[in-house]
Amino acid sequence: MKPFCRDTWVEVDLDAIRANVETFRRHLPRQTGIMAVVKADGYGHGAVQAGREALAGGADSLAVAMLDEALVLRKAGIEAPLLVLGYTPLDSLAEAVRWDIQLTAYHPEWVQSAHAQLAERKPASKPLEIHLKVDTGMGRIGTQSIPELLAMADRLNTSAVLRWKGIFTHFACADEEDTTHVQSQHDCFQEMLQALTAAGYELPQVHCCNSAAAIRFPEWGYDTIRLGISLYGLYPSPYLKERQDVSLVPALQLKTRISHVKRAAKPFTVSYGATYTASPGEVVASLPIGYADGFSRSLSNRGFALHNGRRVAIIGRVCMDQTMLRIDEGNASVGDEVILYGRQGEEEISLDEVAALLGTINYEIPCMLNYRIPRVYRKNREIVDYAHALAGKR
Ligand SMILES: Cc1ncc(COP(=O)(O)O)c(C=O)c1O
């Protein structure tokens, strides 16, 4: 039995996720691994299911933004290496050690405090694995200083409770046509790596590429890439979509079913603010989805949906839980399937189209779809799993 009662759901094609990993496997040098980035609940696709599928398809590790996200994956039984890319407060180190989760560090004082805290534990625990983060031009977390980097490397290499597992940086503009910034970041990263080798350190796992850099500069893959948006079949920017260096398969669709149909006998206004007036003869269909699901209110009177393989307009304001459509041709009935994001017949509403309409990037669109929407997982077209936070089912 499906563990939800609602007629609105996200469908995730696990075969697409697998195909995208395989595409990158072919695109990258043989020695370069794939770390699948499943933060933000797998960019809205479901971290556990996306992570498992990525690993099955050839990824060798997973990354998330925060320790709580990593714990979800471990507790779901995922045994692969897990890296937290963001900041971890020092009072959470014991959890990271207990669940064998790799952390990111970028400040010598944090590394020293982590060493001191774990060295005091009795009995001594297994070492906590650390990736050092260097800021080569992103301007957020990460050290910009070679002396700080050397101090952290020294502390890690002489600690019995910490282990130096990796070093990485993150690119700010790898998706843009102009490669000046990404090139300068890569040069800076190489300088930092050279400073370490010149000081006699053996480099641990080295990584710098996000999806965009992995697409354009596979030769910068080093030991692994961190594959986020393109794992889910999306291009990091319209520019890279146009270039088609790799062919990706989008994994997510947002679907719903009509909950009410009205044919206007006389003019009536639709939704809050009465911003749309249906003319006599017009057919108005209500959908059980709204901005409280992460379906943006900015789509009011602007967005589209697919019904019976045709594009239909969203009319009036998107409400908290409901949205209305104008059905221009053909019949509409309660229970008809409507695609909000995805493909029906020859028509498609891509996440790129919705992002452009909303003045944002495609990353944000699936991330907005929240805990109220059940996820349905398909493989070989068959439903193989569900997740629904409201029903406590991950
Ligand atoms: C540090 C880090 N690495 C990798 C990624 C994955 O990037 P993308 O989704 O562009 O592949 C992110 C995502 O924001 C990130 O913050």
Ligand as a Chemical Component Dictionary entry (heavy atoms), coordinates in Angstrom:
data_LIG
# 
_chem_comp.id                   LIG 
_chem_comp.type                 NON-POLYMER 
_chem_comp.pdbx_formal_charge   0 
_chem_comp.three_letter_code    LIG 
# 
loop_
_chem_comp_atom.comp_id 
_chem_comp_atom.atom_id 
_chem_comp_atom.alt_atom_id 
_chem_comp_atom.type_symbol 
_chem_comp_atom.charge 
_chem_comp_atom.model_Cartn_x 
_chem_comp_atom.model_Cartn_y 
_chem_comp_atom.model_Cartn_z 
_chem_comp_atom.pdbx_ordinal 
LIG C1 C1 C 0 31.666 22.081 -1.430 1  
LIG C2 C2 C 0 30.759 21.592 -2.517 2  
LIG N1 N1 N 0 31.176 20.633 -3.343 3  
LIG C3 C3 C 0 30.416 20.160 -4.344 4  
LIG C4 C4 C 0 29.137 20.651 -4.546 5  
LIG C5 C5 C 0 28.335 20.131 -5.708 6  
LIG O1 O1 O 0 28.186 21.132 -6.666 7  
LIG P1 P1 P 0 27.276 20.889 -7.968 8  
LIG O2 O2 O 0 25.910 20.641 -7.437 9  
LIG O3 O3 O 0 27.374 22.165 -8.709 10 
LIG O4 O4 O 0 27.847 19.716 -8.658 11 
LIG C6 C6 C 0 28.661 21.653 -3.714 12 
LIG C7 C7 C 0 27.321 22.192 -3.956 13 
LIG O5 O5 O 0 26.987 23.296 -3.702 14 
LIG C8 C8 C 0 29.485 22.142 -2.669 15 
LIG O6 O6 O 0 29.051 23.094 -1.844 16 
# 
loop_
_chem_comp_bond.comp_id 
_chem_comp_bond.atom_id_1 
_chem_comp_bond.atom_id_2 
_chem_comp_bond.value_order 
_chem_comp_bond.pdbx_ordinal 
LIG C1 C2 SING 1  
LIG C2 N1 SING 2  
LIG C2 C8 DOUB 3  
LIG N1 C3 DOUB 4  
LIG C3 C4 SING 5  
LIG C4 C5 SING 6  
LIG C4 C6 DOUB 7  
LIG C5 O1 SING 8  
LIG O1 P1 SING 9  
LIG P1 O2 DOUB 10 
LIG P1 O3 SING 11 
LIG P1 O4 SING 12 
LIG C6 C7 SING 13 
LIG C6 C8 SING 14 
LIG C7 O5 DOUB 15 
LIG C8 O6 SING 16 
# 
